[in-house]
Amino acid sequence: MTTSEAAGTAPAHDPAVIGELLDRAVTRLKAVNALCSEEVERAVRAVPRHAFAPEFPVAEVYDPKTVLRTRYAEDGTATSSVSAMWVHTLMLERARLAPGMRVLEVGGGGYNAALVAELVGSGGAVTSIDIDPVVVRRARTFLAGTGYADRVQTVEGDAEHGHPPGAPFDRIIVTAAAGDVPPAWTEQLVDGGRLVLPLEVRGYQRIYAFTKRGGDLLVGETGNHVGFVPMQGAGAPDPRRVRVTGTVELATDADPVPAPGALPDVFALPAHQEPTGVRIGGMEPFSTLQMWMTGLSGFGLLTGTAEDFVHRPMVSNTTPAVWDGATLAYLLLPRVPGDTEVYEYVACGHGPRAEEAAASLADHVRVWGRDHRHGPGPRFLAHPALPEADRVVRTRHTGLLALWDRTEADHGLDWAADARE
């Protein structure tokens, strides 16, 4: 711990410099729609972000895109951080906080809890829980040094169980990557309350905003791709990875998981390629395609790099793939010959059903291109009693279903109402 941490104060900084950096950050946050409301802007201007990360240069602290990693595991991976400013403001906007609310923050570093305290005011209550005692002590130090110690309760514990003594909560904001929605979070949320979290579904980590609709039902939508440090404790992710080549693995949370040694032989077989006819520009977003893909049975991600991949992956080191127990199919995005700015999705298959698997994957992309490419994306249902069915992603505690059009969404909500009766 630095001297400034031990003393509970941040090192002295030129207020004019801080003010200029903050003004610039606010302007950039508004430009990308990560900051929209006057209330969140006031909170950002009120809380001295640099006081919660005194070991970093202030130019980094107030760069809206910079993540400030503050704690590491023995293998060098980050276990705690102060998220980039755009992530803080975006999640706070989606939480729709108001004065007097009771809020549980999962994963604490101090800064976000102080922002929440500003938004809920003196009539609200903020509880910040973290499993790491070092992170809790750090948060307490900085909250005390900035005058928020009496406005934020810091708790050491496993957030898998929420925080029963403080429940119920109007809002739960999770600041570590979750692979599931533990029952305690839904149970401790008031009806109509909102849960905002970075949820990793089939390898893709995005910010989800759910509203509780009675009982165990959560209804919501997803947004930006993010990269939070993973949950620890009972909710820690347990990814299943199977080697494909010396540098490529299949990461999946779907069944069936390939047997050890199965994929190298399959991947070594000739590839059948199926162009989809769906093309995009080099800077065109395709986040809705990623969500559309995750509903496929046997979905996973090919991670790593290899000379075998002669095409540009959809996203660096994360190539969407499907394994059916004998055949591997995956989706690449090579540049269209003769055009430096246009790419076309190509489905590739290896194995006894290579042609059929590639054709099926290509058709799936074509449906997205025809029906969903320019749409707003799906709404989501999260409920532990969702039936085993295509497109339902099962986790340890719940099921997640993407609803892609209004008719489907209405049907899904009708099902949920029936399930509660």
TACOR-V12124 format. One record per residue. OMEGA is omega in whole degrees, 0 to 359 (none if undefined). BURIAL is I if it has 24 or more other C-alpha atoms within 12 Angstrom, else O. Layout:
omega = (OMEGA;OMEGA)
burial = (BURIAL;BURIAL)
This chain:
omega = (181;179;181;177;183;182;180;181;176;177;182;177;178;181;180;179;179;180;180;179;180;177;181;180;181;179;180;179;178;183;180;177;174;179;186;188;177;182;180;177;179;180;180;180;183;186;181;184;183;180;179;177;188;182;182;174;184;178;176;183;184;170;186;184;187;173;182;183;190;182;186;172;182;180;176;178;181;178;178;181;166;186;175;183;183;178;178;185;180;181;178;177;183;178;179;181;179;179;177;182;173;188;171;174;178;184;190;171;176;187;182;178;178;176;179;179;177;185;180;174;185;179;179;179;182;175;179;184;177;183;185;182;178;179;179;179;179;180;180;180;185;177;177;183;182;175;182;184;181;183;180;173;178;186;173;181;179;185;173;183;183;177;185;183;182;184;2;181;174;180;169;180;184;183;171;185;180;175;185;173;181;180;184;181;178;182;185;178;178;174;185;178;184;175;180;186;168;184;179;180;179;175;180;182;180;177;176;174;183;171;180;181;178;178;183;186;173;179;182;182;180;181;193;171;181;181;180;171;185;172;173;178;185;181;181;180;179;186;177;183;181;184;174;172;180;184;183;176;170;176;184;170;179;175;2;174;181;175;177;178;183;188;180;180;180;183;180;179;179;181;170;182;181;175;183;187;179;184;178;174;185;182;182;180;178;184;180;176;177;179;178;182;189;179;180;176;179;184;174;179;169;183;181;179;180;177;179;180;183;178;176;177;178;176;183;175;178;181;181;184;177;178;183;181;179;185;178;174;181;188;177;185;180;176;176;181;178;180;184;186;184;182;178;177;179;176;180;179;175;175;186;179;187;183;180;181;179;179;180;179;179;178;179;178;180;177;177;181;181;192;192;188;184;180;182;186;187;160;183;167;171;182;183;184;176;185;173;183;175;177;173;179;181;171;183;186;191;173;182;182;176;180;195;175;188;180;180;180;179;178;180;179;175;178;183;178;178;183;183;184;none)
burial = (O;O;O;O;I;O;O;I;I;I;I;O;O;O;O;O;O;I;O;O;I;I;O;O;I;I;O;O;I;O;O;O;O;I;I;I;I;O;I;I;I;O;I;I;I;I;I;I;I;I;I;I;I;I;I;I;O;I;I;I;I;I;I;I;I;O;I;I;I;I;I;O;O;O;O;O;O;O;I;I;I;I;I;I;I;I;I;I;I;I;I;I;I;I;I;I;I;I;O;O;I;I;I;I;I;I;I;I;I;I;I;I;I;I;I;I;I;I;I;I;I;O;O;I;I;I;I;I;I;I;I;I;O;O;I;I;I;I;I;I;I;I;I;I;I;I;O;I;I;O;I;I;I;I;I;I;I;I;I;I;I;I;I;O;O;I;I;I;I;I;I;I;I;I;I;I;I;I;I;I;I;I;I;I;I;I;I;I;I;I;I;I;I;I;I;I;I;I;I;I;I;I;I;I;I;I;I;I;I;I;I;I;I;I;I;I;I;I;I;I;I;I;I;I;I;I;I;I;I;I;I;I;O;O;I;I;I;O;O;O;I;I;I;I;I;O;O;I;I;I;I;I;I;I;O;O;I;I;O;O;O;I;I;I;O;I;I;O;O;O;I;I;I;I;I;I;I;I;I;I;O;O;O;O;O;I;I;I;I;I;I;I;I;I;I;I;I;I;I;I;I;I;I;I;O;O;O;O;I;O;I;I;I;I;I;O;O;I;I;I;I;I;I;I;I;I;I;I;I;I;I;I;I;I;I;O;O;O;O;O;O;O;I;I;I;I;I;I;I;I;I;O;I;I;I;I;I;I;I;I;I;I;I;I;I;I;O;I;I;O;O;I;I;O;O;O;I;I;I;I;I;I;I;I;I;I;O;O;O;O;I;I;I;I;I;O;I;I;I;I;I;I;I;I;O;O;O;O;O;O;O;I;I;O;O;I;O;O;O;O;O)
